[in-house]
Amino acid sequence: MQYTLITSDQALASFCTKAQNAAAVAVDTEFVRTRTLYPKLGLIQLYDGEDLVLVDPLSIENFSPLVDLLTNPSVIKVLHSCSEDLETFWQSLAVIPAPIYDTQFAACLLNMGATLGYAALIDKMLEIKVDKGESRTDWIARPLTKQQLHYAANDVLYLHQVYSTLKKQTDELDRTEWIFHEMAQLAKKKTIAPPAELAYLGFKNNWKLEPKALYVLKLLAKWRLEQARARDLALNFVVRESNLVEIARLQPTHKGALFAIDGMSPQEARIHGEALLSIVEEAQHAPEEVYPQPIDRLMEQKGFKKVAAEIRAYCQQKAAELAIPVEVLGSKKQIQQLLKWHWKLQDELSAMGLMPDLIIGWRATVLQDGVEQILSRYPGN
């Protein structure tokens, strides 16, 4: 296998100019994400069917030729299980590739498996064993070894090969557009930052808190997310979620009480003690009218179990007709997402201006009429 390591703006521009004429380009990224909130881009792999290049982003200053290629509507970008790649591109280069043909999702629509990994897909389709030994390497460290580069190159070499076969099959079933839409919707979710004020809605056990304690949690969750974004630090490396819930419940007034919270590490209490106690103190003087509405639990809604079961059964029926896994058409999470929207419950998705997956795009053409009939029988509490 031949590949070129690109470490200059000129070489990147040359490849991208040529690749603009390709029908499809296989794309992958290698990144590091241990203690950080955002992934750190370490390598970009590109293969247009003729030339395979590995782009060292630490050596590049002008990414505009790559951005132009990734956003060219005439060039299909082929990725596998692209969720983290999209996040990496967005955070590192402020770009989202489009249109995207995701080979894992294509395999789902061809009933080859709900979450088929890259190595399994290549083995299944090409009978080639892909070495995944470098998957946990430090892609930010330099220099990269020959073994690392070879591993990275394989991720797009075979991807381009299976794409042609997969696309022919999804074309025959009129499902290729489904893939493009699914990835566009995923990209939209990656580019919309949830409001920090609503971060508390995603916390486990938030429904157990009384109004004042829930307000404390709202302030704490907002503070933690803003800290994480400003410092590029994973959320639980600021303060663990469970500890914030306990602080909100107990509302400590001094450091001794903070240190005494079960599960609170001395480091968390020492570094953030003043800020946490200050937030608790602020909440003590807030008027009740600013307290959030109590958390409405989905499972406590009238008819929840019955309507969820009906929608699940309908999804199973339609999935069987399409010969695809039911999880691809309507997962438990997506059904709950729909019911929260239907009953107008507090939800981060709605706050981001997004509609439920089951009633938009390709799923709507399959499910919407039946789902709407089911929902009409369950107006909620």
ZIHU-V502587 format. One record per backbone hydrogen bond with DSSP energy under -1.0 kcal/mol. NH is the residue of the N-H (numbers start at 1). CO is the residue of the C=O. E is the energy in kcal/mol with one decimal. If there is no record, write none. Layout:
# ZIHU-V502587
NH&CO&E  NH&CO&E
This chain:
# ZIHU-V502587
4&52&-2.0  6&54&-3.2  12&8&-2.0  13&9&-2.6  14&10&-2.2  15&11&-2.1  16&12&-2.6  17&13&-2.3  18&14&-1.7  19&15&-2.7  20&16&-1.1  21&18&-1.7  22&19&-1.8  25&76&-2.7  26&47&-3.0  27&78&-3.0  28&45&-1.8  30&43&-2.4  32&40&-2.0  40&32&-2.7  42&30&-3.1  43&30&-1.7  44&55&-1.9  45&28&-2.7  46&53&-2.5  47&26&-1.8  48&51&-1.6  53&46&-2.8  54&4&-2.9  55&44&-3.6  56&6&-2.8  59&56&-1.8  67&63&-2.5  68&64&-2.5  69&65&-1.8  70&66&-2.9  71&67&-1.6  72&69&-1.1  75&72&-1.5  76&23&-2.4  77&99&-2.8  78&25&-2.6  79&101&-1.7  86&82&-2.8  87&83&-1.8  88&84&-2.3  89&85&-2.7  90&86&-2.5  91&87&-2.6  92&88&-2.3  93&89&-2.7  94&90&-1.0  95&89&-1.1  98&70&-2.6  101&77&-2.9  103&79&-2.7  106&102&-2.3  107&103&-2.1  108&104&-1.6  109&105&-2.2  110&106&-1.1  111&108&-1.8  112&107&-3.1  121&117&-2.5  122&118&-2.5  123&119&-2.2  124&120&-2.4  125&121&-2.6  126&122&-2.8  127&123&-1.0  135&132&-1.5  137&134&-1.9  139&137&-1.1  149&145&-2.3  150&146&-2.6  151&147&-2.3  152&148&-2.5  153&149&-2.4  154&150&-1.9  156&153&-1.4  157&153&-2.0  158&154&-1.5  160&156&-1.9  162&158&-2.3  163&159&-1.6  166&162&-2.6  167&163&-3.2  168&164&-1.8  169&165&-1.7  170&166&-2.7  171&167&-2.6  172&168&-1.8  173&169&-1.2  174&171&-1.5  175&170&-3.2  179&175&-1.3  180&176&-1.9  181&177&-2.5  182&178&-2.6  183&179&-2.3  184&180&-1.9  185&181&-2.5  186&182&-2.0  187&183&-2.5  188&184&-1.9  189&185&-1.8  190&186&-1.7  191&187&-1.4  198&195&-1.6  199&196&-1.5  201&198&-1.7  202&199&-1.4  203&200&-1.5  206&203&-1.1  208&205&-1.3  209&206&-1.4  214&210&-2.9  215&211&-1.8  216&212&-2.0  217&213&-2.4  218&214&-2.2  219&215&-2.2  220&216&-2.6  221&217&-3.1  222&218&-2.0  223&219&-2.4  224&220&-2.6  225&221&-2.3  226&222&-2.3  227&223&-2.4  228&224&-2.7  229&225&-2.5  230&226&-2.3  231&227&-2.4  233&228&-1.8  234&35&-3.4  237&234&-1.9  238&235&-1.7  239&235&-1.4  244&240&-1.6  245&241&-2.0  246&242&-1.8  247&243&-2.4  248&244&-2.4  249&245&-2.0  250&246&-2.9  251&247&-3.1  258&254&-1.6  259&255&-3.0  260&256&-1.3  261&258&-1.3  264&261&-2.0  269&265&-2.3  270&266&-2.5  271&267&-2.7  272&268&-2.4  273&269&-1.1  276&272&-2.7  277&273&-2.7  278&274&-2.1  279&275&-1.9  280&276&-2.1  281&277&-2.4  282&278&-2.5  283&279&-2.0  284&280&-1.1  286&283&-1.1  290&287&-1.8  291&288&-1.8  300&297&-1.2  301&298&-1.8  304&301&-2.1  307&303&-2.9  308&304&-2.7  309&305&-2.0  310&306&-2.2  311&307&-2.6  312&308&-2.4  313&309&-2.5  314&310&-2.2  315&311&-2.6  316&312&-2.4  317&313&-2.2  318&314&-2.5  319&315&-2.7  320&316&-2.1  321&317&-1.8  322&318&-1.9  323&319&-1.1  324&319&-2.1  328&325&-1.3  329&325&-1.1  330&326&-3.2  335&331&-2.2  336&332&-2.3  337&333&-2.2  338&334&-2.0  339&335&-2.2  340&336&-2.4  341&337&-1.8  342&338&-2.7  343&339&-2.4  344&341&-1.0  345&340&-2.7  351&347&-1.7  352&348&-1.4  353&350&-1.7  354&349&-2.0  359&356&-1.4  360&357&-1.3  364&360&-1.0  365&361&-1.1  367&363&-3.3  368&364&-1.7  371&367&-2.8  372&368&-2.8  373&369&-1.7  374&370&-1.9  375&371&-2.8  376&372&-1.9  377&374&-1.4  378&375&-2.1
